[in-house]
Amino acid sequence: MKNVLDTITSYREARHWSNYDLASHAGIKPTTISSWYRKDIVPTIPTLLKICDAFGITLTEFFSVVESGEREAVVLTHEQAEMLEKWSALRPEQKEAVVHLLSTMP
């Protein structure tokens, strides 16, 4: 259980987000996040999906970090972080259009 919460903390801190920021990006209540840490409980899969979407990662990527216990630090430029935030706000069909556009570029 602790690995899941540690991984959430690691991703959150890498973005310099507070628990409130994570809650806002993931569309969940800040009190929900604080209760996980207080009660040492793991978020539900649907909630983890929202968190992963906020972080711009897949559930598979999230759990591969938990399984291995390792996470390579990635430092993003302001521009890259801004692009990831915009990406997280896109609907699936918009993401598909962006991927298609990028695949046509050299």
HELIX and SHEET records of a PDB file:
HELIX    1   1 LYS A    2  ALA A   14  1                                  13    
HELIX    2   2 ASN A   19  ALA A   26  1                                   8    
HELIX    3   3 PRO A   30  LYS A   39  1                                  10    
HELIX    4   4 ILE A   45  PHE A   55  1                                  11    
HELIX    5   5 LEU A   59  SER A   68  1                                  10    
HELIX    6   6 HIS A   78  ALA A   89  1                                  12    
HELIX    7   7 PRO A   92  SER A  103  1                                  12    
END                                                                             
